[in-house]
Amino acid sequence: MLNIPYFRIYLVAILIGPRFFTNAYYYCNKESQLCGTSKHFMCDPNSVPKNGELLGLLPLTRKIKRLYVDRHNELRNKIAGGEQNFKGDGKFPKATRMREVIWD
């Protein structure tokens, strides 16, 4: 059966405990001046670039293209060679005709 004194202690611990055992700091407090004159991105979420807005900042050079393709093919080789594990001890079967990716 439910013991009332223990239930009360449990209820108080659940409701008040997180207040004492969490470590939080309000970084957007104007008195703290942690960010100086700039505004922290968490204080102004609208200042964070949306999807794709940063793409124009990175030039797509041959070296960067090569890095993308090499990394893709490295991961592709793990799957094609039957080395990629999934859900426990299972492995994908070896691919018979999985071609490498090239940048055209």
C-alpha positions as CSV (number, residue, x, y, z in Angstrom):
1,M,0.0,0.0,0.0
2,L,1.0,3.6,-0.4
3,N,2.8,5.0,2.6
4,I,1.7,8.7,2.9
5,P,4.9,10.2,4.5
6,Y,7.2,8.6,2.0
7,F,4.9,9.7,-0.8
8,R,5.1,13.3,0.4
9,I,8.9,13.1,0.5
10,Y,9.0,11.7,-2.9
11,L,6.6,14.3,-4.2
12,V,8.7,17.2,-2.7
13,A,11.9,15.6,-4.2
14,I,10.3,15.4,-7.6
15,L,8.9,19.0,-7.6
16,I,11.7,20.9,-5.8
17,G,14.8,18.7,-6.4
18,P,15.5,19.8,-10.0
19,R,15.7,23.4,-8.8
20,F,18.6,22.5,-6.5
21,F,20.4,19.9,-8.6
22,T,20.6,21.6,-12.0
23,N,23.2,24.0,-13.1
24,A,21.8,26.8,-15.2
25,Y,22.9,30.3,-16.2
26,Y,21.0,32.9,-18.0
27,Y,23.6,34.1,-20.6
28,C,21.3,36.7,-22.1
29,N,21.3,38.8,-18.9
30,K,22.4,42.3,-19.8
31,E,24.3,42.8,-16.5
32,S,26.5,39.8,-17.2
33,Q,28.0,41.3,-20.3
34,L,29.4,37.9,-21.3
35,C,29.0,38.6,-25.0
36,G,30.3,42.2,-24.9
37,T,28.7,44.3,-27.6
38,S,27.7,41.3,-29.8
39,K,24.6,39.3,-29.1
40,H,24.8,35.6,-28.4
41,F,23.0,33.5,-31.0
42,M,20.9,31.8,-28.3
43,C,19.7,35.2,-27.2
44,D,18.5,36.0,-30.7
45,P,17.6,32.8,-32.5
46,N,16.5,34.7,-35.6
47,S,20.2,35.7,-36.2
48,V,21.1,32.1,-36.9
49,P,21.3,31.4,-40.7
50,K,18.5,29.3,-42.1
51,N,19.0,26.2,-44.3
52,G,21.3,26.9,-47.2
53,E,22.2,30.5,-46.3
54,L,25.8,29.6,-45.5
55,L,26.3,27.7,-48.8
56,G,27.5,30.9,-50.6
57,L,30.2,31.4,-48.0
58,L,32.2,28.2,-48.9
59,P,33.7,28.2,-52.3
60,L,33.3,24.9,-54.0
61,T,36.9,24.3,-55.1
62,R,38.3,21.1,-56.6
63,K,39.8,20.2,-53.2
64,I,36.5,20.5,-51.4
65,K,34.7,18.5,-54.2
66,R,37.4,15.8,-53.8
67,L,36.8,15.7,-50.0
68,Y,33.1,15.3,-50.5
69,V,33.4,12.5,-53.1
70,D,36.2,10.7,-51.2
71,R,34.2,10.6,-48.0
72,H,31.1,9.5,-49.8
73,N,33.0,6.7,-51.5
74,E,34.7,5.7,-48.3
75,L,31.3,5.1,-46.6
76,R,30.0,3.6,-49.8
77,N,32.8,1.1,-49.8
78,K,31.9,-0.1,-46.3
79,I,28.4,-0.8,-47.4
80,A,29.4,-2.3,-50.8
81,G,32.0,-4.5,-49.1
82,G,29.5,-5.9,-46.6
83,E,31.4,-4.3,-43.6
84,Q,28.7,-2.0,-42.4
85,N,26.9,-3.3,-39.3
86,F,23.2,-2.7,-38.6
87,K,21.0,-3.6,-35.7
88,G,23.2,-5.7,-33.6
89,D,25.4,-8.3,-35.3
90,G,23.8,-8.0,-38.8
91,K,25.7,-6.8,-41.8
92,F,24.6,-5.6,-45.2
93,P,25.2,-8.2,-48.0
94,K,28.0,-7.4,-50.3
95,A,27.0,-5.3,-53.3
96,T,27.5,-6.8,-56.8
97,R,27.2,-3.6,-58.9
98,M,27.5,-0.5,-56.7
99,R,29.5,2.0,-58.6
100,E,31.7,4.7,-57.1
101,V,30.5,8.3,-57.2
102,I,32.4,10.8,-59.4
103,W,31.9,14.6,-59.6
104,D,30.9,15.5,-63.2
